[in-house]
Structure formats: structure tokens, C-alpha cells
Amino acid sequence: MSETKMSWWEVIKSVAASMFGVQSEKKRQADFSSHQSILPFLIVGVIFVALFVISLIIFVKWLIPS
């Protein structure tokens, strides 16, 4: 396999697909065999999780007014 690095957009799409559970086995293997640093995946993953948690907090505060 070529050692080309994935673009940030490809990393975002890959992390989003894996978070929703729709990442194919072929794509997952391609991501992990791309010889790319895990850092972009970690950064995007942490941002996605933070946005998810923040959106849940906002939704619950909106749903249950104090």
C-alpha cells in the first residue's frame, strides 16, 4: 500500500463514520495501514466527542428548563 498521508477531510470522514458505527472493515484496515500518525485521528476524535457532549448538555438544558 502507498504511504500517502490522508487529508484532514479524509480523517474527519473516517472518524465520523467510525463514531456512527458505519465504518467498513476495508476502510478501517486502510486507515490503520496508511502509515500515518495516530495524532490526527486523536485530535478529530476528541473534538467530535467534545462537540457531542456539549450538544447533549445544551439539548438537555433546553428540554428541561430550570
HELIX and SHEET records of a PDB file:
HELIX    1   1 TRP A    8  PHE A   20  1                                  13    
HELIX    2   2 GLU A   25  PHE A   32  1                                   8    
HELIX    3   3 LEU A   39  LEU A   63  1                                  25    
END                                                                             
